[in-house]
Amino acid sequence: MEDMGLLVKLEPTDLAALRGQSESWANVPFSEGAFAIWEFSPGGQATYQLLCKPQGRLYFAGEHASRITAWMAGAIESARYVVKEIVTVAQQPKAL
């Protein structure tokens, strides 16, 4: 709960980044579900690390950005990691 207090201190422009988007894959043509296995693909480790690295203010979370791929536990693990990263960045003093 202590981390939730930090959200209150964010700038209004920062709060816009907290809005999420969801998609019902059942409504997306040609989407039949899949999962990522990074360990066995050529260059998989480097791809995994790149995916987990924030792109500016854009962070990726989900089972595909976890070592527990294809499971909700992986999505939760990934989300917790990303939230901690965002809170850490939010706590840093802003440059003038």
Phi, psi and omega in degrees: 000333180299321179294330179297327178297331179293330180297327180295332183276355181290152176291152178305325179291330177289326182296331179300329181289342181280345177291134182252180176221140176233160182221133173274108184296340177296337180266001182257117180301143176070008176267116182239012178085145179193176174213162183258137172236103185283326189297329189258356181265147178300129182073011184300319181298315180294320178296316179301314180297321178294319180296324182279350180275130179298145176254088187067239179266007182259122178245148177247135177221151179149176182299332180289342179252038183219162173278349178255071186288151175074010182228150177300327178301323177293320178296318180293315178303314181296316180298317179298318179297314181295319178298318177299319178297316181296318179296319178300315179295320181295333181280343181288141178298141179278138178289141179270000000 
